[in-house]
Amino acid sequence: MSDCLTPEQIVTRAGTGLGKIDLWGPRGITMVSFQEIEAMACLLADCGLTPIYPGAPMPQFTFTTTPNTQEPDHG
C-alpha cells in the first residue's frame, strides 16, 4: 500500500468501499476510491486468494488456505 496502515484501517477502508457497492450497486463501483480498492486487494491477498496475472492460465487452486484436518474438541 502507498502508506503504512494498521489492519483496522485496512478493514475500515475496504469496508467503506464495499458499503458503496452494496448500497448503490453499479453506481457505487464508480464511487470507490483507489485507496479503498487497494485495501480490498490487501484483504483478498491476506485471505489467501492467488493473483491471476493478465494472460496467465487459471491456477488449479485459487485460494492458498489448507483444509482444517484437526478434529473438533467436544469436551
Phi, psi and omega per residue, in radians:
M1 nan 2.809 -3.058
S2 -1.260 -0.415 3.066
D3 -2.367 2.839 -3.082
C4 -1.455 1.989 -3.111
L5 -2.018 2.660 3.044
T6 -1.376 2.806 3.073
P7 -0.969 -0.643 3.130
E8 -1.127 -0.680 3.113
Q9 -1.177 -0.675 3.109
I10 -1.107 -0.810 3.136
V11 -1.099 -0.704 3.126
T12 -1.110 -0.802 3.129
R13 -1.100 -0.789 3.140
A14 -1.108 -0.712 -3.138
G15 -1.136 -0.653 3.115
T16 -1.190 -0.645 3.060
G17 -1.135 -0.776 3.109
L18 -1.095 -0.677 3.103
G19 -1.046 -0.698 3.107
K20 -1.089 -0.756 -3.127
I21 -1.196 -0.745 -3.117
D22 -1.152 -0.686 -3.096
L23 -1.332 -0.759 -3.012
W24 -1.962 0.072 3.083
G25 1.050 -2.378 -3.106
P26 -0.977 -0.614 3.109
R27 -1.150 -0.648 3.124
G28 -1.102 -0.555 3.123
I29 -1.045 -0.649 -3.126
T30 -1.302 -0.216 -3.098
M31 -1.704 -0.111 -3.121
V32 -1.298 2.316 -3.107
S33 -1.428 2.848 3.057
F34 -0.971 -0.752 -3.117
Q35 -1.130 -0.652 3.110
E36 -1.201 -0.698 3.094
I37 -1.115 -0.744 3.128
E38 -1.075 -0.733 3.115
A39 -1.145 -0.685 3.084
M40 -1.075 -0.755 3.128
A41 -1.108 -0.691 3.094
C42 -1.079 -0.737 3.128
L43 -1.150 -0.714 3.104
L44 -1.098 -0.745 3.102
A45 -1.123 -0.701 3.127
D46 -1.145 -0.521 3.103
C47 -1.365 -0.123 3.071
G48 1.772 0.180 3.114
L49 -1.203 2.254 3.133
T50 -1.445 2.256 3.091
P51 -1.159 2.489 3.042
I52 -2.032 1.962 -3.058
Y53 -1.409 2.664 -3.129
P54 -0.940 2.264 3.113
G55 1.450 -0.135 -3.135
A56 -1.465 2.620 3.095
P57 -1.230 2.760 3.103
M58 -1.158 2.211 3.119
P59 -1.204 2.747 3.141
Q60 -1.098 -0.720 3.126
F61 -2.073 2.246 3.141
T62 -1.693 -0.270 3.031
F63 -2.020 2.429 -3.073
T64 -1.667 0.149 3.117
T65 -1.330 2.736 3.126
T66 -1.899 2.650 3.140
P67 -1.175 2.614 3.115
N68 -1.376 1.938 -3.115
T69 -1.772 0.014 -3.129
Q70 -1.384 2.365 3.115
E71 -1.227 2.465 3.123
P72 -1.195 2.606 3.130
D73 -1.602 1.911 -3.110
H74 -1.757 0.302 -3.060
G75 -2.192 nan nan
